[in-house]
Amino acid sequence: MYCSGLGGEISPIKQVTSQLGTSNADKIMALGLSMLDQDINILTVDTNNYTSWNDVKMLYIELYQELIDGVVINEALLNDYQVRLETLKKE
């Protein structure tokens, strides 16, 4: 009932997960679906703590695009993003 009550058919999560391949998009989808099996804590971010919230969003968009493009995400790259994020914080 839930799957068809939203105006169309939604495949059950297990069925969708079993059909995912090895593409970067499928890997991201699998990670997203795996979150449904875990407890999720939602944190809020005080946007006033940053000089430009738009710059913060653009930084995350850039990182997301690198994930989509298949860039190897390693600790050095993530540290670089963290430093860039820290420079956007207000003193």
C-alpha positions in Angstrom: 0.0 0.0 0.0 2.8 2.4 0.9 4.7 1.7 -2.3 1.7 2.4 -4.6 0.0 5.1 -2.6 2.4 7.8 -3.7 1.1 8.1 -7.2 3.2 5.3 -8.8 5.0 2.2 -8.0 8.1 2.3 -5.9 10.3 -0.8 -5.8 10.9 -2.3 -2.4 14.4 -1.3 -1.1 15.7 -4.9 -1.1 14.7 -5.4 -4.7 16.3 -2.1 -5.8 19.5 -2.8 -3.8 19.9 -6.2 -5.4 19.8 -4.7 -8.9 22.5 -2.0 -8.3 25.7 -2.4 -10.3 29.2 -1.1 -9.8 29.0 2.3 -11.4 29.7 5.3 -9.2 26.1 6.4 -9.3 25.0 2.9 -8.1 27.6 2.9 -5.3 26.2 6.2 -4.1 22.7 4.9 -4.3 23.7 1.8 -2.3 25.3 3.9 0.4 22.2 6.1 0.6 19.9 3.1 0.9 22.1 1.5 3.5 21.4 4.5 5.7 17.8 3.3 6.1 19.2 0.3 8.1 20.9 2.6 10.6 19.8 5.0 13.3 20.2 8.6 11.9 21.0 11.6 14.1 20.1 14.9 12.5 22.3 17.7 13.4 21.7 21.4 12.6 24.3 23.8 11.4 24.2 27.4 12.5 24.7 29.2 9.2 25.6 32.3 11.1 28.9 30.7 12.0 30.2 31.1 8.5 31.2 34.1 6.4 29.2 32.8 3.4 26.8 30.0 3.6 26.7 29.9 -0.2 30.5 29.2 -0.2 30.0 26.4 2.2 27.3 24.8 0.0 29.5 25.2 -3.1 32.3 23.4 -1.3 30.1 20.5 -0.6 28.8 20.5 -4.1 32.4 20.4 -5.4 33.1 17.4 -3.2 29.9 15.6 -4.3 30.8 16.2 -8.0 34.2 14.7 -7.4 32.5 11.6 -5.9 30.3 11.4 -9.0 33.3 11.9 -11.3 35.1 9.0 -9.7 37.9 11.0 -8.1 39.7 8.9 -5.5 38.6 10.3 -2.1 41.4 9.9 0.3 42.4 11.4 3.7 44.6 14.1 2.1 41.7 15.3 -0.1 39.2 15.3 2.8 41.7 17.2 5.0 42.0 19.8 2.2 38.3 20.2 2.2 38.2 20.5 5.9 40.8 23.3 5.9 38.8 25.1 3.2 35.7 24.7 5.3 37.5 26.0 8.4 38.6 29.2 6.5 34.9 30.0 6.0 34.2 30.0 9.7 33.7 33.4 11.4 36.3 34.2 14.0 
